[in-house]
Amino acid sequence: MCWKGLTDARGQITFSDPSLVKAQIVTVYKANYETATVTAVNAENLTVFIARTGGGDPSSAPPPPGVPPSQISGRVTGFKSPRPLVMGETIEARVFVAQTSLYGGPPFRGPPNRGLEKWQVVMDGGEYLVFSGAGLRAVYAIMGIANRSLNSFTPYLMGVKRGVTTSPDTPAVNQNIILDTYLDLTVPITIDGPLVIGAGPANNIVYAWLDLGAEGFIPNPNNWGTGTTIFSSCSGTMASLQFANFPRLDGSNFIFMNLAQGMLPTDPYSLYFRRQPGDMSLGVTIGPMLPPPNPVLVGITGGTFNGNITWTLPPGPTANILQVNVFLPTPFGNVTLWSIVLPGTETQVVLPPPAVQKLHNEWQGNQLQVEILASRSPKFAYNQWTYDTLSGVSWSSYTLSESAPFAP
């Protein structure tokens, strides 16, 4: 029995029948909106969010102006040379605002454009000026030895100014930073369950952040070349690595992350987040790594998509939940056209016929792809999942795999 119907103006519909006592598969669709399918629904109520994919009246009005940035300024003091300088070397402090999210910087986002900022200070007591969003912030400086000819920067000291309240209308001035914390701890890193992705061992790229609570996160200088790159210098295919330039604080103050990826841009990748209290000089273990579903295969009949999607789960830990999305790649990002949430042990899915027909009708002539987000969350139960479960904020580890392009 297949139950179908239209929602009311509030988007609500009720199905009532004695046959609905078992777990159900529910699909929601609307013209010019994404289609969503949820499996194993055994709850009385279900809320599904769907986003617009096209249509609507184009607006000729320009978008409203954004909120202007807030300014933070002050001086940096406490310069100390860790050793005599040689020709071509200078002492330099680099000033940044703490990230508001782990996803606010590398590897998820590149360094921002600092063309209008004064973020490099070359003398004790020198002034800085940086921009931020409004709210409670922390600003920090990393002092080290710069070598312009080698394009290198070796960090040695850090200073943090916390409790900075910012507003576009009121610049935060006199936010002076004192360089008073040595970055002289190297942390031994062990990858638990290193992966094979694609043609060989995955490259492990390790990141770490100092957690300041509501004031944000300070990335280890080696996360991003102290503001100049997107990839961490703590990397390699081996299971043991050395991560330098930490302050001597308890491990509970830090979040570590390993990004395991293959050699090709089309290879899937896997991430694992870890907070390990205790003496970090004894080492930090990250893992076990979650192997990504691979390969992701799309069923084609007569040159068009037939609704079948399959994948293989490699040996190792299993995800709690899988989110399978059919998406349209665009220059402005991926547009999700259909999605489904599945238990982590599943290896295939068949789109409902209305969803397949809708993709064909609306996106014929385009090249689509499938992505699978596999994730693990602490204390997860599939029959009690919410949309918060699909947010990276709640994941301890996750992977992303994609199919080859296909015609709908």
ZALO-706183 format. One record per residue (C-alpha): residue in three letters; x, y, z. Coordinates in steps of 0.25 Angstrom, whole numbers, padded with zeros to 4 digits, always signed. Example, Ala and Ser with C-alpha at 12.3 -4.5 7.8 and 13.67 -1.06 7.14 Angstrom:
// residues 2
Ala+0049-0018+0031 Ser+0055-0004+0029 
//
This chain:
// residues 408
Met+0000+0000+0000 Cys+0005+0014-0004 Trp-0001+0026+0003 Lys+0000+0039-0004 Gly-0006+0053-0002 Leu-0004+0068-0002 Thr+0000+0076+0010 Asp-0008+0088+0015 Ala-0003+0102+0014 Arg+0005+0100+0027 Gly+0012+0088+0020 Gln+0005+0078+0029 Ile-0001+0065+0026 Thr-0007+0053+0034 Phe-0008+0038+0030 Ser-0016+0029+0039 Asp-0018+0014+0036 Pro-0016+0001+0044 Ser-0005-0003+0034 Leu+0004+0008+0038 Val+0009+0001+0051 Lys+0022-0003+0044 Ala+0034+0005+0040 Gln+0031+0013+0028 Ile+0038+0020+0016 Val+0034+0035+0014 Thr+0037+0043+0002 Val+0034+0058+0001 Tyr+0034+0066-0012 Lys+0030+0079-0018 Ala+0032+0085-0032 Asn+0045+0094-0031 Tyr+0049+0088-0018 Glu+0058+0077-0014 Thr+0052+0063-0011 Ala+0055+0057+0002 Thr+0053+0042+0006 Val+0054+0037+0021 Thr+0055+0022+0023 Ala+0051+0013+0035 Val+0041+0024+0041 Asn+0035+0018+0053 Ala+0031+0031+0060 Glu+0017+0037+0061 Asn+0022+0051+0056 Leu+0033+0054+0045 Thr+0038+0068+0041 Val+0045+0069+0027 Phe+0052+0081+0022 Ile+0053+0083+0007 Ala+0060+0095+0000 Arg+0057+0102-0013 Thr+0065+0098-0025 Gly+0059+0107-0035 Gly+0047+0115-0040 Gly+0041+0127-0033 Asp+0041+0141-0039 Pro+0055+0147-0041 Ser+0058+0160-0033 Ser+0063+0172-0041 Ala+0067+0179-0028 Pro+0081+0178-0023 Pro+0084+0170-0010 Pro+0084+0178+0003 Pro+0097+0183+0008 Gly+0104+0174+0018 Val+0107+0177+0032 Pro+0120+0185+0032 Pro+0132+0179+0039 Ser+0136+0182+0054 Gln+0150+0188+0056 Ile+0160+0183+0067 Ser+0173+0190+0069 Gly+0184+0191+0079 Arg+0199+0189+0081 Val+0207+0176+0082 Thr+0218+0176+0093 Gly+0227+0165+0099 Phe+0236+0163+0087 Lys+0247+0153+0090 Ser+0257+0147+0080 Pro+0259+0133+0083 Arg+0273+0133+0077 Pro+0283+0142+0069 Leu+0277+0146+0056 Val+0285+0143+0043 Met+0284+0151+0030 Gly+0270+0151+0024 Glu+0263+0148+0037 Thr+0254+0158+0045 Ile+0245+0157+0057 Glu+0230+0158+0054 Ala+0217+0156+0061 Arg+0205+0152+0053 Val+0191+0157+0059 Phe+0178+0149+0056 Val+0164+0148+0062 Ala+0160+0135+0068 Gln+0151+0126+0059 Thr+0137+0126+0063 Ser+0136+0111+0058 Leu+0145+0100+0055 Tyr+0140+0101+0041 Gly+0143+0116+0040 Gly+0158+0113+0035 Pro+0167+0103+0028 Pro+0165+0093+0023 Phe+0150+0096+0022 Arg+0152+0110+0017 Gly+0165+0118+0012 Pro+0171+0130+0019 Pro+0163+0142+0018 Asn+0168+0155+0010 Arg+0175+0164+0019 Gly+0179+0175+0009 Leu+0173+0186+0018 Glu+0178+0180+0031 Lys+0191+0183+0039 Trp+0193+0169+0044 Gln+0208+0168+0043 Val+0215+0175+0054 Val+0231+0176+0053 Met+0235+0184+0066 Asp+0232+0183+0080 Gly+0220+0192+0084 Gly+0216+0193+0069 Glu+0201+0195+0065 Tyr+0192+0185+0059 Leu+0178+0187+0053 Val+0169+0175+0049 Phe+0154+0173+0045 Ser+0144+0164+0051 Gly+0129+0161+0052 Ala+0121+0167+0064 Gly+0121+0160+0077 Leu+0130+0154+0088 Arg+0144+0151+0082 Ala+0158+0148+0085 Val+0170+0154+0078 Tyr+0183+0147+0078 Ala+0198+0149+0073 Ile+0208+0139+0068 Met+0222+0144+0069 Gly+0233+0137+0061 Ile+0245+0138+0052 Ala+0242+0142+0038 Asn+0251+0139+0026 Arg+0246+0146+0013 Ser+0257+0140+0004 Leu+0252+0126+0009 Asn+0237+0130+0010 Ser+0237+0124+0024 Phe+0232+0127+0038 Thr+0236+0119+0050 Pro+0227+0122+0062 Tyr+0232+0123+0077 Leu+0223+0132+0085 Met+0208+0134+0086 Gly+0199+0145+0093 Val+0184+0145+0095 Lys+0175+0157+0098 Arg+0161+0151+0102 Gly+0148+0158+0105 Val+0148+0167+0093 Thr+0134+0172+0090 Thr+0132+0177+0076 Ser+0122+0185+0069 Pro+0122+0192+0055 Asp+0118+0205+0062 Thr+0129+0205+0073 Pro+0143+0200+0069 Ala+0150+0192+0080 Val+0162+0200+0083 Asn+0174+0199+0092 Gln+0173+0183+0092 Asn+0188+0181+0095 Ile+0194+0167+0093 Ile+0205+0163+0102 Leu+0214+0152+0096 Asp+0215+0143+0109 Thr+0213+0128+0105 Tyr+0224+0120+0099 Leu+0220+0110+0087 Asp+0231+0100+0091 Leu+0223+0087+0092 Thr+0224+0076+0081 Val+0212+0066+0082 Pro+0214+0052+0077 Ile+0202+0048+0069 Thr+0197+0034+0066 Ile+0187+0031+0056 Asp+0178+0019+0060 Gly+0173+0011+0048 Pro+0180+0018+0037 Leu+0173+0017+0024 Val+0175+0012+0010 Ile+0168+0022+0000 Gly+0169+0020-0015 Ala+0182+0015-0020 Gly+0190+0015-0007 Pro+0191+0019+0008 Ala+0183+0031+0011 Asn+0191+0044+0014 Asn+0188+0048+0029 Ile+0187+0063+0031 Val+0186+0067+0045 Tyr+0180+0080+0051 Ala+0178+0085+0065 Trp+0171+0097+0071 Leu+0172+0103+0085 Asp+0157+0104+0090 Leu+0154+0118+0096 Gly+0139+0114+0098 Ala+0130+0126+0094 Glu+0141+0134+0089 Gly+0145+0124+0078 Phe+0157+0115+0074 Ile+0171+0118+0072 Pro+0178+0109+0061 Asn+0192+0104+0064 Pro+0201+0112+0055 Asn+0205+0100+0047 Asn+0190+0098+0043 Trp+0192+0109+0032 Gly+0206+0114+0031 Thr+0202+0124+0042 Gly+0192+0131+0033 Thr+0197+0128+0019 Thr+0193+0114+0014 Ile+0181+0104+0015 Phe+0188+0091+0018 Ser+0195+0087+0031 Ser+0210+0084+0031 Cys+0207+0072+0041 Ser+0205+0062+0030 Gly+0209+0048+0024 Thr+0204+0034+0021 Met+0210+0028+0033 Ala+0202+0026+0046 Ser+0212+0034+0055 Leu+0214+0049+0053 Gln+0220+0060+0061 Phe+0212+0073+0063 Ala+0220+0085+0068 Asn+0218+0099+0074 Phe+0208+0096+0085 Pro+0207+0104+0098 Arg+0209+0095+0111 Leu+0194+0094+0114 Asp+0186+0081+0118 Gly+0180+0074+0106 Ser+0166+0077+0110 Asn+0168+0091+0104 Phe+0170+0086+0090 Ile+0162+0079+0079 Phe+0170+0071+0069 Met+0166+0066+0055 Asn+0172+0057+0045 Leu+0168+0058+0030 Ala+0171+0046+0023 Gln+0170+0047+0008 Gly+0175+0040-0005 Met+0184+0045-0015 Leu+0174+0049-0026 Pro+0164+0060-0025 Thr+0152+0051-0027 Asp+0156+0041-0016 Pro+0147+0041-0003 Tyr+0152+0046+0010 Ser+0150+0044+0025 Leu+0151+0053+0037 Tyr+0152+0050+0052 Phe+0151+0060+0063 Arg+0158+0057+0077 Arg+0159+0064+0090 Gln+0169+0056+0100 Pro+0171+0062+0114 Gly+0184+0060+0120 Asp+0199+0062+0118 Met+0200+0064+0103 Ser+0215+0062+0103 Leu+0212+0047+0105 Gly+0204+0047+0092 Val+0190+0049+0086 Thr+0183+0037+0078 Ile+0173+0041+0067 Gly+0163+0030+0062 Pro+0159+0020+0059 Met+0158+0026+0046 Leu+0144+0024+0039 Pro+0146+0017+0025 Pro+0138+0024+0014 Pro+0128+0017+0005 Asn+0134+0014-0008 Pro+0132+0013-0020 Val+0119+0020-0021 Leu+0112+0014-0033 Val+0099+0020-0041 Gly+0090+0011-0048 Ile+0088+0015-0063 Thr+0078+0009-0073 Gly+0077+0014-0087 Gly+0086+0025-0084 Thr+0078+0031-0072 Phe+0078+0029-0057 Asn+0069+0018-0053 Gly+0068+0021-0038 Asn+0078+0011-0033 Ile+0090+0015-0024 Thr+0100+0005-0018 Trp+0113+0006-0010 Thr+0123-0002-0003 Leu+0126-0001+0012 Pro+0141-0005+0014 Pro+0145-0012+0027 Gly+0146-0004+0039 Pro+0137+0004+0048 Thr+0123+0006+0043 Ala+0116+0020+0042 Asn+0103+0022+0050 Ile+0096+0029+0039 Leu+0097+0032+0024 Gln+0092+0044+0017 Val+0091+0041+0002 Asn+0089+0053-0007 Val+0087+0055-0022 Phe+0093+0069-0025 Leu+0095+0078-0037 Pro+0109+0084-0037 Thr+0109+0099-0040 Pro+0120+0110-0039 Phe+0113+0115-0026 Gly+0113+0102-0019 Asn+0105+0089-0020 Val+0090+0089-0021 Thr+0083+0077-0014 Leu+0072+0071-0022 Trp+0069+0059-0014 Ser+0073+0053-0001 Ile+0071+0041+0008 Val+0075+0038+0022 Leu+0079+0023+0024 Pro+0085+0014+0035 Gly+0100+0013+0034 Thr+0100-0001+0030 Glu+0092+0001+0017 Thr+0100-0001+0004 Gln+0089+0002-0006 Val+0077+0011-0008 Val+0066+0012-0019 Leu+0060+0025-0021 Pro+0044+0025-0021 Pro+0039+0026-0036 Pro+0033+0040-0034 Ala+0047+0045-0029 Val+0054+0039-0042 Gln+0043+0045-0051 Lys+0044+0058-0044 Leu+0060+0058-0046 His+0057+0055-0061 Asn+0047+0065-0063 Glu+0054+0077-0057 Trp+0069+0074-0059 Gln+0070+0067-0073 Gly+0082+0071-0080 Asn+0090+0074-0067 Gln+0101+0065-0061 Leu+0097+0061-0047 Gln+0105+0054-0036 Val+0103+0046-0023 Glu+0110+0049-0010 Ile+0110+0041+0002 Leu+0112+0047+0016 Ala+0115+0036+0026 Ser+0116+0040+0041 Arg+0118+0036+0055 Ser+0112+0043+0067 Pro+0113+0040+0082 Lys+0101+0033+0088 Phe+0094+0033+0074 Ala+0081+0025+0072 Tyr+0076+0024+0058 Asn+0061+0024+0063 Gln+0063+0037+0070 Trp+0071+0045+0060 Thr+0068+0059+0057 Tyr+0074+0070+0047 Asp+0084+0073+0058 Thr+0090+0059+0055 Leu+0092+0063+0041 Ser+0101+0075+0045 Gly+0116+0074+0046 Val+0116+0081+0060 Ser+0111+0068+0066 Trp+0120+0058+0058 Ser+0132+0051+0064 Ser+0136+0046+0051 Tyr+0131+0047+0037 Thr+0134+0043+0022 Leu+0130+0049+0009 Ser+0129+0040-0004 Glu+0124+0044-0018 Ser+0120+0037-0031 Ala+0124+0040-0045 Pro+0115+0050-0052 Phe+0102+0044-0059 Ala+0091+0048-0067 Pro+0077+0049-0060 
//
